[in-house]
Amino acid sequence: MQKYLSLLLLSCLMVIEAAAQSRVITGRVQDKSSQAAIRNAVVRVKGTDYMAASDKNGQFTLKAPSGALTLEAIAANYKNAEMQITAGQSSVVFNMKPVAPVALHNDDRALQEVVVNAYVAPVAPSPVSTPPVTQALAGKAAGMVVAHSNVKRRMTSPVAAGRFNTEDYSSINENIFHAATEQPLSTFSIDVDRASYSNVRRFLNQGVLPPQDAVRVEEMINYFDYNYKAPTGKDPVSIYTDMAVCPWNTRHQLVRIALKGKAVDARELPPSNLVFLVDVSGSMDEENKLPLVKRAFAALVQQLRPQDRVAVVVYAGAAGVVLPSTSGSEKKKILEAMESLQAGGSTAGGEGIMLAYKIATENRSAKSNNRVILATDGDFNVGASSDGELQRIIEKERQQGVFLSVLGFGMGNYKDNKLELLADKGNGNYAYIDNFEEARRTFVTEFGGTLFTIAKDVKLQVEFNPAFVQSYRLVGYENRMLENEDFNNDKKDAGDMGVGHTVTALYEIISATDKAGKGVNWVDPLKYQQNTVVGNLPEVLTVKLRYKLPDEDKSQLMQQVLPYNRQQITAASEDFRMATAAAAFGQLLRNSAFKGDITYNEVLQLAASAKGEDKEGYRAEFIQLVKKAQLVNKDKDQE
């Protein structure tokens, strides 16, 4: 009995001592000029894992060590802020300054005459919808139709003398750490898009850093080809897991979850029923827009087989059929139709999408791959243009088996947020085409993955073992997060994988044995949980994956366990090192609160060690982009 009393007394003394050595700091994070609350800012004791996140009112509560210390606040699109805290101080206010907007060069022509030249084959009037251009096209012999209109280009946000920029990106609130005892499950939709990477490349090639919200870290990671082993069983996807020491915070571990889609011989792929939907509005009248669209689609046309079919629909002031559904064997006819397009008019994007879906539905067969491929800068301003209205159109057609892929072009008025939403809701890919090489990769090198889905509504759910994991953070995928209940809900939409696609996700984890990690307190401790967690220590986590076959509505379940393995990142595979380098680079560009102490030089070393065979040169190009960002960042620091 005396022994147990002694243990109880010792435990009480330890609790009292721990309480004496820590304190609670409360405060607010706000915009310096407007005093508006900044949500999801990370406040931490500098150089430690004592951290908290601000709520929607900018408020935070942070457990911190006693004594004097330095607090830092980090928020997207704001300059980092630091504050010295005395031993007795318990309340603070961070006033943060926004970062300067990115200056872009853009065509500043205010008034232009626009001409739409369309190669027209005989078509019958649509019984459902006959907008003006469609009426003009219907019933005419093959020839040219010319429409004239004067359009004043709408520009709003000045970013440089005489220049305007209306590019639009959805805000990204970075994923934060979650305690495994309180939130043991992490659920998200997979993402094979890579538009963010090529868009970031466009900025860096212009000698400027991208806007922080233009950097989606998961798309930086998934831009690269990884040599994962293809599945050999009945499932169209394989799962691999491993872990290593996290290079940007060596107190932490980094877990990699890797997926690989099955490969299919191009000769065995089902026939494609494609509709090219091309934005020919006035905003597309720039060299890196409509002319690049033509070259991109010309690359795709060369890959078509006789059993494939293509139609061409354009939209400007109204939507019209330029080429009815045509066999892939008639390449010259398709290319002539594309080459005849010129830009002009306002942007009836919603009307064009509806017409494209109508044609795709009319030419659908039992086993065909039905897809609308939209090429635009996303600047919809006439017709069905609201995100909600477009989303409902696309979701309805998706259920009928017609998918939507989106190709973004141009700069200055680029609407990344709208195009990403359309592709997500349309069960398709989203790519940004900044040059012809990216077009070649999309439509030639990865033809099957771009156009042919092997698994739809792919979701991942990771269960962490609290005996090993104190807390965890998903790197990226902020706009792909799902509720835990969504995992088993087959009605919940998720991402899709194409032929041969790879998907990589990284988790940063703090070990349950890491005493410094006890400072992570995103939520208050739960009152009724057991004090001791019993688990199988060698198992770090379990990955569960759900997918549906393209023509089915019931999902299939796969599982994979990650056993504990401590290794340095330098000892990990080339693919793991490359994914880690891409993630670290993305976090540096975002000025992430979690970028740790990694530098551009360390990213370069990691990427150089992971270059491997690099047949297409993508990893070598990545190294050059990191060097450009490093140089631009130095210039920025000197301003």
Secondary structure, 3 states (H helix, E strand, C coil): CHHHHHHHHHHHHHHHHHHHCEEEEEEEEEECCCCCECCCCEEEECCCCCEEECCCCCEEEEEEECCCEEEEEECCCECCEEEEECCCCCEEEEEECECCCCCCCCCCCCEEEEEEEEEECCCCCCCCCCCHHHHHHCCCCCEEEEEEEEEECCCCCEEECCEECCCECCCCCCCCCEECCCCCEEEEECCCCCHHHHHHHHHHHCCCCCCHHHCCHHHHHCCCCCCCCCCCCCCCEEEEEEEEECCCCCCCEEEEEEEEECCCCHHHCCCEEEEEEEECCHHHCCCCCHHHHHHHHHHHHCCCCCCCEEEEEEECCCEEEEEEEEECCCHHHHHHHHHCCCCCCCCCHHHHHHHHHHHHHHCCCCCCEEEEEEEECCCCCCCCCCHHHHHHHHHHHHHCCCEEEEEECCCCCCEHHHHHHHHHHCCCCEEECCCHHHHHHHHHHCHHHHHCEEEEEEEEEEEECCCCEEEEEEECCHHHECCHHHCCCCCCCCEEEECCCEEEEEEEEEECCCHHHHHECCCCCCCCCCCCCCCCCCEEEEEEEEEECCCCCCCEEEEEEEECCCCCHHHCCHHHHHHHHHHHHHHHHCCCCCCCCCCHHHHHHHHHHCCCCCCCCHHHHHHHHHHHHHHHHHHHHCC
